[in-house]
Amino acid sequence: MEHRVTDRAACAVGLALVALVMLPGGASSEPRRATSTHAFLESIGVVSTFPDRGQPLEKTIEMVRYGGFRWVRAGIEGLTDNGRTTIQTFLDLHREAGVRVSWGLVSGGTDIAKLVETARILADAGALLAIEGNNEPNNWGVTYNGERGGGNAPSWMAVAKLQRDLYQAIKSDPVLAKYPVWSLSEPGAQRDNVGLQFLKIPPGANTLMPDGTPYADYANVHNYIYHRRSPHPKDNQVWHASDITAASKVDGLFGNFGVTWSRGFHGYSQEQLNTLPRVTTETGTIIGGEVTEQLHGLHLMNIYLSQFKQGYAHTSVYLLRDRTDESGNQSFGFFAPDYAPRKAALYLHNLTDILQDKHALAAPGQLDYEIGEHPETVHDLLLQRSDGTFQLVVWGERLVGEDLMTVRFGKTHSSITIYNPTVGTAPVAEVADASSLKLALSDHPLIIVIPSPAK
């Protein structure tokens, strides 16, 4: 006999119907290894402005807490000893909001000594996540030891030497050596082959810098959701932006560390890219044109899931709140200029609140499940909280319509709860003694929560 539970809350706001059905046990499934929920939550970061750019620290703390962000991208640009943004700004942000910071040279910076000195202070307070190289030296060139590089200069040699010296300074420092160094962003823009498409230049690479030159521990990309080669919304827009292969039409991992997008310098093979440690320090999209606030909100929530599923250890979305100290299109933010949360902030708040977990799980377990026939717009991510609870996130990226599918488990579960972060943080449906679920997926995640067998 079929037992059906309707997601009335979802129907009330025109979202996808969730139907749950009890089917006989023993349905086709296979064991899947979960990932720690804590690890996923720790991946969620954001780019922000600070007091030197007119955003009060107390408002920043409030917004960071609301969104559930675990780290913030920052650096020495704008940092002073007595100005509006000091190292104490970031210590207070860490203390009050619980976030760590990636600490970089940012745009055009070359002061390695200052970076090291301030990073040590952050590390001593437990506030440091990683060290980052220059921000987009193709757009903001550097002058290092009297030599120009990047920007409009014909060579990137000065950029390469700066990144080499930064890496050496961090790894030779007794306090900072244990922290990962993230590469500079946009190495795919190199005008000459100085080897920045590698974390460490391998033998026989034929680059201008010597074989064995170390640059970073993690590849760092700025894979914005839309690109001139992919300018319009389509199904799987976010998933494709996270793609690490040559098929991606945005400025992603392959175009920066596989074959560089500007001059075609060869880096890692696809097989090597599959396991290359990687982070994103900027992604996102503006609101405008075909991208409504609703689509913006869905994109910014889905990007964290998509990135983590495709191997990115950390993802920072641009931007926490629209900038008010510069001209141009300033509608990237989770929050509007008046600090009002947009749908992106609301949806992410709901997602992180539903998943909440403050402790790492050293050895996640397995859950037997299988998703029946489904299109390429449907994705899944199996998480497990530190208390043993499984959280199976299944999401769709269909612009129009929905897909009906069945999730089959290897056994009957006595209690299953469904959440929809576009509706709120309360369950939208619950069922007992079920071995299968029938789901309707459209453009957002559903979170299927199954208590630990020990509970």
Residue pairs with C-beta under 8 A, 6 or more apart in sequence:
1 22
2 21
2 22
3 20
3 21
3 22
3 431
3 434
4 19
4 20
4 21
5 18
5 19
5 20
5 429
5 430
5 431
6 17
6 18
6 19
6 429
7 15
7 16
7 17
7 18
7 19
7 418
7 420
7 428
7 429
8 428
9 420
9 423
9 424
9 426
9 428
10 16
10 17
10 18
10 420
10 423
10 428
11 17
13 422
13 423
15 420
15 422
15 423
15 442
15 444
16 396
16 402
16 440
16 441
16 442
16 444
16 446
17 440
18 418
18 420
18 428
18 429
18 439
18 440
18 446
19 438
19 439
19 440
20 416
20 418
20 429
20 431
20 434
20 437
20 438
21 406
21 434
21 436
21 437
21 438
22 431
22 433
22 434
22 435
22 436
23 408
23 434
23 435
23 436
24 435
25 411
25 412
25 435
26 410
26 411
26 435
27 370
27 408
27 409
27 410
27 435
27 436
28 370
28 408
29 368
29 369
29 370
29 408
29 409
29 410
30 368
30 369
30 370
30 410
31 366
31 367
31 368
31 410
32 366
32 367
32 368
32 369
32 382
33 364
33 365
33 366
33 382
34 364
34 365
34 366
34 367
34 382
34 383
34 384
34 390
35 308
35 364
35 381
35 382
35 383
35 384
36 357
36 360
36 361
36 364
36 383
36 384
36 386
37 355
37 357
37 361
37 383
37 384
37 385
37 386
37 391
38 357
38 358
38 359
38 360
38 361
38 385
38 386
39 360
40 304
40 308
40 355
40 381
40 383
41 68
41 70
41 352
41 355
41 356
41 357
42 70
42 71
42 314
43 70
43 304
43 307
43 308
43 312
43 313
43 314
43 315
44 68
44 69
44 70
44 71
44 304
44 315
44 348
44 352
45 69
45 70
45 71
45 72
45 73
45 102
45 281
45 314
45 315
45 316
45 317
46 64
46 67
46 69
46 71
46 72
46 73
46 316
46 317
46 318
46 319
46 320
46 334
47 72
47 73
47 281
47 282
47 316
47 317
47 318
47 319
47 320
48 55
48 60
48 63
48 64
48 72
48 73
48 74
48 319
48 320
48 321
49 55
49 60
49 319
49 320
49 321
49 323
49 325
50 57
50 60
50 74
50 78
50 84
50 85
50 89
51 57
51 84
51 85
51 89
52 78
52 79
52 80
52 83
52 84
52 85
53 78
53 85
53 323
53 325
54 324
54 325
55 321
55 324
57 89
57 92
57 93
59 321
59 339
60 93
60 97
60 320
61 92
61 93
61 96
61 97
62 339
63 320
63 321
63 334
63 335
63 339
63 341
63 345
64 72
64 93
64 97
64 99
64 320
65 97
66 341
66 345
66 349
67 320
67 334
67 345
67 348
67 349
67 352
68 348
68 349
68 351
68 352
68 353
68 356
69 97
69 99
69 320
70 98
70 99
70 100
71 99
71 100
71 101
71 102
71 129
71 314
71 316
72 93
72 99
72 100
72 101
72 102
72 316
72 320
73 101
73 102
73 104
73 132
73 281
73 282
73 316
74 90
74 101
74 102
74 103
74 104
75 102
75 103
75 104
75 105
75 106
75 109
75 115
75 132
75 135
76 103
76 104
76 105
76 106
76 109
76 111
76 114
76 115
76 118
77 105
77 106
77 107
77 108
77 109
78 85
79 85
79 86
79 87
79 114
79 118
80 86
87 118
87 121
87 122
90 101
90 122
90 127
91 121
91 122
91 125
91 127
93 99
93 101
93 127
94 100
94 101
94 122
94 125
94 126
94 127
95 125
99 127
100 126
100 127
100 128
100 129
101 122
101 127
101 128
101 129
102 129
102 130
102 131
102 132
102 182
102 281
102 314
102 316
103 115
103 118
103 119
103 122
103 128
103 129
103 130
103 131
103 132
104 115
104 131
104 132
104 133
104 134
104 135
104 182
104 281
105 111
105 112
105 115
105 132
105 133
105 134
105 135
105 162
105 166
106 134
106 135
107 134
107 135
107 136
107 139
107 140
108 134
108 137
108 140
108 141
108 142
109 115
109 134
109 142
110 142
110 143
110 144
110 162
112 162
112 165
112 166
112 169
115 131
115 166
115 169
116 169
116 170
116 173
116 176
119 128
119 131
119 170
119 176
119 179
120 173
120 175
120 176
122 128
123 175
123 176
123 179
124 175
128 176
128 179
129 179
129 314
130 179
130 180
130 181
130 182
130 218
130 279
130 314
131 166
131 170
131 176
131 179
131 180
131 181
131 182
132 181
132 182
132 184
132 220
132 281
133 162
133 163
133 166
133 181
133 182
133 183
133 184
133 185
133 215
133 216
133 220
134 140
134 142
134 150
134 159
134 162
134 163
134 184
134 185
135 184
135 185
135 281
136 184
136 185
136 186
136 189
136 222
137 149
137 150
137 151
137 156
137 159
137 184
137 186
137 189
138 150
138 151
138 186
138 189
138 262
139 151
139 186
140 150
140 151
141 148
141 149
141 150
141 151
141 152
141 153
141 159
142 148
142 149
142 150
142 151
142 158
142 159
142 162
143 149
143 158
144 158
144 159
144 161
144 162
145 158
145 161
147 157
147 158
147 161
148 158
149 155
149 156
149 157
149 158
149 159
149 160
149 161
149 162
150 156
150 158
150 159
150 189
153 191
154 191
154 192
155 191
155 192
155 194
156 190
156 191
156 192
156 194
156 196
157 192
157 194
157 208
157 209
159 184
159 194
159 196
160 194
160 195
160 196
160 208
160 209
160 213
160 215
163 183
163 184
163 196
163 215
163 216
164 209
164 213
164 214
164 215
166 181
167 181
167 214
167 215
167 216
168 214
170 176
170 177
170 179
170 181
171 177
171 181
171 214
180 217
180 218
180 277
181 215
181 216
181 217
181 218
182 216
182 217
182 218
182 219
182 220
182 279
182 281
183 196
183 199
183 215
183 216
183 218
183 219
183 220
184 196
184 216
184 220
185 220
185 221
185 222
185 281
185 282
186 222
186 251
186 256
187 196
187 197
187 256
187 257
187 260
188 197
188 251
188 255
188 256
188 257
188 260
188 261
188 262
189 260
189 261
189 262
190 196
190 197
190 260
190 262
190 263
190 265
191 262
191 263
192 208
192 263
193 206
193 207
193 208
193 263
193 265
194 207
194 208
194 209
195 201
195 205
195 207
195 208
195 209
195 213
195 215
196 215
197 256
197 257
197 258
197 260
197 265
197 266
197 267
197 268
198 205
198 207
198 215
198 257
198 267
198 268
199 214
199 215
199 216
199 217
199 218
199 219
199 276
199 277
200 212
200 213
200 214
200 215
201 207
201 209
201 210
201 211
201 212
201 213
201 215
202 211
203 211
203 212
204 211
205 211
207 213
217 277
218 277
218 278
218 279
218 313
219 253
219 256
219 257
219 276
219 277
219 278
219 279
220 278
220 279
220 280
220 281
221 251
221 252
221 253
221 256
221 257
221 278
221 279
221 280
221 281
222 251
222 280
222 281
222 282
222 283
223 241
223 242
223 248
223 250
223 251
223 252
223 253
223 280
223 283
224 241
224 250
224 251
224 282
224 283
224 284
224 285
224 318
225 237
225 238
225 241
225 250
225 283
225 284
225 285
225 299
225 303
226 232
226 237
226 241
226 250
226 285
226 291
227 241
227 249
227 250
227 251
229 249
229 250
230 237
230 240
230 241
230 249
230 250
232 290
233 290
233 291
233 295
233 399
234 399
235 377
235 397
235 398
235 399
236 376
236 377
236 397
237 299
237 397
238 299
238 302
238 303
238 306
238 397
239 302
239 306
239 310
239 377
239 379
239 397
240 247
240 248
240 249
240 250
241 248
241 250
241 252
241 283
241 303
241 306
242 248
242 252
242 303
242 306
242 307
242 309
242 310
242 312
243 252
243 254
243 310
244 252
244 253
244 254
244 273
244 274
244 278
244 310
244 311
245 254
245 270
245 273
246 254
246 258
246 259
246 270
248 254
248 255
251 261
253 273
253 276
253 278
254 270
254 273
255 261
256 267
257 267
257 268
257 273
257 276
258 266
258 267
258 268
258 269
258 270
258 273
259 265
259 266
259 267
260 267
268 276
274 311
275 311
277 313
278 311
278 312
278 313
279 312
279 313
279 314
279 315
279 316
280 307
280 312
280 314
280 315
280 316
281 316
282 316
282 317
282 318
283 303
283 307
283 315
283 316
283 317
283 318
284 299
284 300
284 303
284 317
284 318
284 319
284 332
285 291
285 296
285 299
285 300
285 332
286 296
286 329
286 331
286 332
287 293
287 296
287 331
287 332
287 342
288 329
288 331
291 299
293 342
293 343
293 344
294 343
296 342
296 343
296 344
297 342
297 343
297 344
297 346
297 347
298 347
298 422
298 443
298 444
299 344
300 317
300 334
300 344
300 347
300 348
301 344
301 347
301 348
301 351
301 421
301 444
301 445
302 395
302 397
302 444
302 445
303 315
303 317
304 315
304 317
304 348
304 351
305 379
305 381
305 393
305 395
305 445
306 379
307 315
308 315
308 381
309 379
309 381
317 334
318 332
319 332
319 333
319 334
320 333
320 334
320 335
321 333
321 334
321 335
321 336
321 337
321 339
322 330
322 331
322 332
322 333
322 335
322 336
322 337
323 330
324 330
324 337
330 337
333 342
333 344
334 341
334 342
334 344
334 345
334 348
335 341
335 342
335 345
336 342
341 349
347 421
347 422
347 444
348 421
350 421
350 422
350 423
350 424
350 425
351 421
351 445
351 447
353 425
354 391
354 419
354 421
354 425
354 447
355 383
355 385
355 391
355 447
357 385
357 386
357 387
358 386
359 386
360 386
361 384
361 385
361 386
364 384
365 384
365 388
365 390
367 382
367 384
367 390
367 392
367 409
367 410
367 450
368 409
368 410
368 411
369 382
369 392
369 407
369 408
369 409
369 410
370 407
370 408
371 378
371 380
371 394
371 405
371 406
371 407
371 408
372 405
372 406
372 407
372 408
373 405
374 403
374 405
375 398
375 403
377 396
377 397
377 398
377 403
377 441
378 394
378 395
378 396
378 403
378 405
378 441
379 394
379 395
379 396
379 397
380 392
380 393
380 394
380 395
381 392
381 393
382 390
382 391
382 392
382 393
383 390
383 391
383 392
383 393
384 390
384 391
385 391
387 452
388 451
388 452
388 453
388 454
388 455
389 449
389 450
389 451
389 452
389 455
390 449
390 450
390 451
390 452
391 447
391 448
391 449
391 450
392 407
392 447
392 448
392 449
392 450
393 445
393 446
393 447
393 448
394 407
394 439
394 441
394 445
394 446
394 448
395 441
395 444
395 445
395 446
396 402
396 403
396 441
396 442
396 443
396 444
397 443
398 441
398 442
398 443
399 443
401 442
402 440
402 441
402 442
403 440
403 441
403 442
404 438
404 439
404 440
405 438
405 439
405 441
406 436
406 437
406 438
406 439
407 436
407 437
407 439
407 448
408 435
408 436
409 434
409 435
409 436
411 435
412 433
412 434
412 435
413 433
413 434
413 435
413 450
414 432
414 433
415 430
415 431
415 432
415 450
415 451
416 430
416 431
416 432
416 434
416 437
416 448
416 449
416 450
417 427
417 429
417 430
417 448
417 449
418 427
418 428
418 429
418 430
418 437
418 446
418 447
418 448
418 449
419 425
419 426
419 427
419 428
419 446
419 447
419 449
420 428
420 444
420 445
420 446
420 447
421 444
421 445
421 447
422 444
431 437
437 448
439 446
